[in-house]
Amino acid sequence: MGVLSAYYAASFVPEEHRLSASASSGMINGITTILLTLLVDPQPAIITDQALRQKRSYGDVKALC
């Protein structure tokens, strides 16, 4: 997805900056990985842990997928 978003961003910038924008996929993937780790992953981990401890139903874990 990072490569596609870099190419998409390159279509919006002036021609002299297109190479920089299309080459930014590594930076986009790095930022996305950090955001995924900090914002998205903790909640499913908590729900899965609660299901293992039988404080939630297994259906809640299945609903995450």
C-alpha positions, -999 to 999 in steps of 0.1 A, spaced: 0 0 0 29 23 7 41 21 -29 7 29 -43 2 58 -20 36 72 -30 27 70 -66 -6 86 -59 10 114 -41 35 119 -70 5 127 -92 -4 157 -71 30 174 -68 48 196 -94 69 177 -119 103 186 -103 92 168 -70 76 137 -85 107 115 -81 110 124 -45 73 117 -38 73 84 -57 105 73 -38 90 80 -4 73 46 -1 99 34 24 91 63 47 54 58 42 57 21 51 78 30 82 53 55 95 25 32 88 41 3 107 46 26 138 10 38 137 -3 2 133 17 -9 163 7 20 185 -30 26 174 -45 -5 159 -28 -36 174 -33 -29 212 -71 -31 211 -73 -65 194 -46 -78 217 -66 -67 247 -98 -84 234 -79 -116 226 -64 -117 261 -98 -112 277 -112 -140 256 -84 -163 267 -91 -154 303 -128 -161 297 -139 -125 304 -152 -122 269 -167 -146 244 -148 -161 216 -172 -145 192 -157 -111 200 -124 -123 188 -139 -138 156 -156 -104 150 -122 -87 148 -113 -106 116 
